[in-house]
Amino acid sequence: MLDEDRAGTVLKVQGEAVLVEWDDGFEQWVESSDLVKENGFIDPDMIGSPVAFGQKGDRPLEKPRSSDVRALVDLHAGAFLFSTHGMNDHEILMEQMNELRSGFEKAKRERTRRLIIIHGVGSGRLRSEVERYLNRQQGIEFYDASYGEFGQGATEVRFYKF
């Protein structure tokens, strides 16, 4: 992304939209104009290619220290759905819960110690559903994520038993 450092692989290109799998394993649709490849811009021939994204796109990204490693699931619909056109609130919520389940299971499978779930503030409906889901899981504890880092709309999950 132009304004942040991330690395990932291009999975799909649809016009100006690009589906990227970030190195943390999570997928996100982004506008091609927001992405910069190390030596140029994204094009359909890059599907399956590893790509480094950064502010200038001209330097390798540093690997995070192991103590910094955590998974992140952004449940804002725009983070994983290219469009919500024609979807009602219930359908969007179901897609958000599918994204949560997928991200949670992936973090568990990869033995991630921490998972940050970005649900936003909104009406509180999504947060309630997230908490209901987490209350049914074993081997975890969860609480509000760091306000300074994520604001009010995030929950942190700690896995303590695999």
Secondary structure as a PSIPRED ss2 file (coil, helix, strand):
# PSIPRED VFORMAT (PSIPRED V4.0)

   1 M C   1.000  0.000  0.000
   2 L C   1.000  0.000  0.000
   3 D C   1.000  0.000  0.000
   4 E C   1.000  0.000  0.000
   5 D C   1.000  0.000  0.000
   6 R E   0.000  0.000  1.000
   7 A E   0.000  0.000  1.000
   8 G E   0.000  0.000  1.000
   9 T E   0.000  0.000  1.000
  10 V E   0.000  0.000  1.000
  11 L E   0.000  0.000  1.000
  12 K E   0.000  0.000  1.000
  13 V E   0.000  0.000  1.000
  14 Q E   0.000  0.000  1.000
  15 G C   1.000  0.000  0.000
  16 E C   1.000  0.000  0.000
  17 A E   0.000  0.000  1.000
  18 V E   0.000  0.000  1.000
  19 L E   0.000  0.000  1.000
  20 V E   0.000  0.000  1.000
  21 E E   0.000  0.000  1.000
  22 W E   0.000  0.000  1.000
  23 D C   1.000  0.000  0.000
  24 D C   1.000  0.000  0.000
  25 G C   1.000  0.000  0.000
  26 F C   1.000  0.000  0.000
  27 E E   0.000  0.000  1.000
  28 Q E   0.000  0.000  1.000
  29 W E   0.000  0.000  1.000
  30 V E   0.000  0.000  1.000
  31 E E   0.000  0.000  1.000
  32 S H   0.000  1.000  0.000
  33 S H   0.000  1.000  0.000
  34 D H   0.000  1.000  0.000
  35 L C   1.000  0.000  0.000
  36 V C   1.000  0.000  0.000
  37 K E   0.000  0.000  1.000
  38 E C   1.000  0.000  0.000
  39 N C   1.000  0.000  0.000
  40 G E   0.000  0.000  1.000
  41 F C   1.000  0.000  0.000
  42 I C   1.000  0.000  0.000
  43 D C   1.000  0.000  0.000
  44 P H   0.000  1.000  0.000
  45 D H   0.000  1.000  0.000
  46 M H   0.000  1.000  0.000
  47 I C   1.000  0.000  0.000
  48 G C   1.000  0.000  0.000
  49 S C   1.000  0.000  0.000
  50 P E   0.000  0.000  1.000
  51 V E   0.000  0.000  1.000
  52 A E   0.000  0.000  1.000
  53 F E   0.000  0.000  1.000
  54 G C   1.000  0.000  0.000
  55 Q C   1.000  0.000  0.000
  56 K C   1.000  0.000  0.000
  57 G C   1.000  0.000  0.000
  58 D C   1.000  0.000  0.000
  59 R C   1.000  0.000  0.000
  60 P C   1.000  0.000  0.000
  61 L C   1.000  0.000  0.000
  62 E C   1.000  0.000  0.000
  63 K C   1.000  0.000  0.000
  64 P C   1.000  0.000  0.000
  65 R C   1.000  0.000  0.000
  66 S H   0.000  1.000  0.000
  67 S H   0.000  1.000  0.000
  68 D H   0.000  1.000  0.000
  69 V C   1.000  0.000  0.000
  70 R C   1.000  0.000  0.000
  71 A E   0.000  0.000  1.000
  72 L E   0.000  0.000  1.000
  73 V E   0.000  0.000  1.000
  74 D E   0.000  0.000  1.000
  75 L C   1.000  0.000  0.000
  76 H C   1.000  0.000  0.000
  77 A H   0.000  1.000  0.000
  78 G H   0.000  1.000  0.000
  79 A H   0.000  1.000  0.000
  80 F H   0.000  1.000  0.000
  81 L C   1.000  0.000  0.000
  82 F C   1.000  0.000  0.000
  83 S C   1.000  0.000  0.000
  84 T C   1.000  0.000  0.000
  85 H C   1.000  0.000  0.000
  86 G C   1.000  0.000  0.000
  87 M C   1.000  0.000  0.000
  88 N C   1.000  0.000  0.000
  89 D H   0.000  1.000  0.000
  90 H H   0.000  1.000  0.000
  91 E H   0.000  1.000  0.000
  92 I H   0.000  1.000  0.000
  93 L H   0.000  1.000  0.000
  94 M H   0.000  1.000  0.000
  95 E H   0.000  1.000  0.000
  96 Q H   0.000  1.000  0.000
  97 M H   0.000  1.000  0.000
  98 N H   0.000  1.000  0.000
  99 E H   0.000  1.000  0.000
 100 L H   0.000  1.000  0.000
 101 R H   0.000  1.000  0.000
 102 S H   0.000  1.000  0.000
 103 G H   0.000  1.000  0.000
 104 F H   0.000  1.000  0.000
 105 E H   0.000  1.000  0.000
 106 K H   0.000  1.000  0.000
 107 A H   0.000  1.000  0.000
 108 K H   0.000  1.000  0.000
 109 R H   0.000  1.000  0.000
 110 E C   1.000  0.000  0.000
 111 R C   1.000  0.000  0.000
 112 T C   1.000  0.000  0.000
 113 R C   1.000  0.000  0.000
 114 R E   0.000  0.000  1.000
 115 L E   0.000  0.000  1.000
 116 I E   0.000  0.000  1.000
 117 I E   0.000  0.000  1.000
 118 I E   0.000  0.000  1.000
 119 H C   1.000  0.000  0.000
 120 G C   1.000  0.000  0.000
 121 V C   1.000  0.000  0.000
 122 G C   1.000  0.000  0.000
 123 S C   1.000  0.000  0.000
 124 G C   1.000  0.000  0.000
 125 R H   0.000  1.000  0.000
 126 L H   0.000  1.000  0.000
 127 R H   0.000  1.000  0.000
 128 S H   0.000  1.000  0.000
 129 E H   0.000  1.000  0.000
 130 V H   0.000  1.000  0.000
 131 E H   0.000  1.000  0.000
 132 R H   0.000  1.000  0.000
 133 Y H   0.000  1.000  0.000
 134 L H   0.000  1.000  0.000
 135 N H   0.000  1.000  0.000
 136 R C   1.000  0.000  0.000
 137 Q C   1.000  0.000  0.000
 138 Q C   1.000  0.000  0.000
 139 G C   1.000  0.000  0.000
 140 I E   0.000  0.000  1.000
 141 E E   0.000  0.000  1.000
 142 F E   0.000  0.000  1.000
 143 Y E   0.000  0.000  1.000
 144 D E   0.000  0.000  1.000
 145 A C   1.000  0.000  0.000
 146 S C   1.000  0.000  0.000
 147 Y H   0.000  1.000  0.000
 148 G H   0.000  1.000  0.000
 149 E H   0.000  1.000  0.000
 150 F H   0.000  1.000  0.000
 151 G C   1.000  0.000  0.000
 152 Q C   1.000  0.000  0.000
 153 G C   1.000  0.000  0.000
 154 A E   0.000  0.000  1.000
 155 T E   0.000  0.000  1.000
 156 E E   0.000  0.000  1.000
 157 V E   0.000  0.000  1.000
 158 R E   0.000  0.000  1.000
 159 F E   0.000  0.000  1.000
 160 Y C   1.000  0.000  0.000
 161 K C   1.000  0.000  0.000
 162 F C   1.000  0.000  0.000
